[in-house]
């Protein structure tokens, strides 16, 4: 957003400016982000400075791999909107991205549950309950579903009833594809989970625990901000034997408290991650590289928003980076039309006199804005790796066993690394969690 207000292009070394200036979006995807299209070879259109090449190589080398064991989500080859690995009742009301996520994470949780002798799964921040429903009614697990928003819980319970009815009908038509044995819907609990305190509700068994006590597995699919940290803190409770957590929204982490967690990272000089870096780590590098390769007009939004920021600060210097709610079909608007709508969205007079010459001068730098944003995005996986490495070390420092696994296709689900932890070593059994899609 500060591309024009802070003259960000001028902050780059001159040799970097020369290498990046004039590159078309598909070239940025291939040469800078290192995500060439299928069958494409990376070829540089000019001699790049070694410092820029070194940054690109280092960012790639130090980031955790985001490539799962399968190359393409084969479940969508027949129909891009319907997973072939889920029966129709489990696909209803669920978008393809979520279908992919609940199946992959649910199956991993099932394997982890079997390996650790878990008696109950606790799904934290469960939303509308799609993951909980699949784990309980699709995989036969005993599931408690914890969500703070009562409206989402009410909808989840309604969807549970719908799914049960659909499964009964499906069983009459095709009994061979429906889970055998008794069906038990997840138990939904309305509860806000405080990030700094243990929550007894998470640790209560749904039924009389077997001899030896309850053995709980905590999971969260894209547990937002501090909620993913809360899962890690609850892992030290004796009732909890395993954890499978996929975090997101790193910019919402408390400071201090949410990062760093480990003593090792806290001892690193310069370990601090300001808001902008944590927010950048939530962007989808692979998805954005696809947008660059398609070179669609939607990329213009970056330049439009940066130009709008200059007008906002000119009118109200103290108002910085205000949230501008989505403006539909941006690429069809002239830049002055976008600015007028944006002013209205942030509570300013859309009739403010505009310097059209300045706005059009900004628009002429559209490719530079996209190049600068791509350069920032190059660091996103590296920042996410540091946050996740901190969590991994936090668990290991307490004597627990933890691994990070790429579980989702990054093109479908950008936050695709799952943190898996157990109280006792699983050894070679961990490899069972990494089985490829067939």
Secondary structure, 3 states (H helix, E strand, C coil): CCCCCCCHHHHCCHHHHHHHCCCCHHHHHHHHCCCCCCCCCCCCCCCCCHHHHHHHHHHHHHCCCCCCCCCCCHHHCCCCCCCCCCCHHHHCCCCHHHHHHHHHHHHHHHHHHHHHCCCEEEEECCCCCHHHHHHHHHCCCCEEEEECCHHHHHHHHHHHHHHHHHHHHHHHHCHHHCCCCCCCCCEEEECCCCCCCCCHHHHCCCCCCCCCCCCEEEEEEEEECHHHHHHHHHCCCCCEEEEEEEEECHHHCCCCCCCCCCHHHHCCCCCCCCHHHHHHCCCCHHHHHHHHHHCCHHHHHHHHHHHHHHHHHHHCCCCCCCCCCCCCCHHHCCHHHHHHHHHHHCCCCCCCCCCHHHHHHHHCCHHHHHHHHHHHHCCHHHHHHHHHHHHHHHHHHCCCEEEEEECCCCCCCCCCEEEEEECCCCHHHHHHHHCCCC
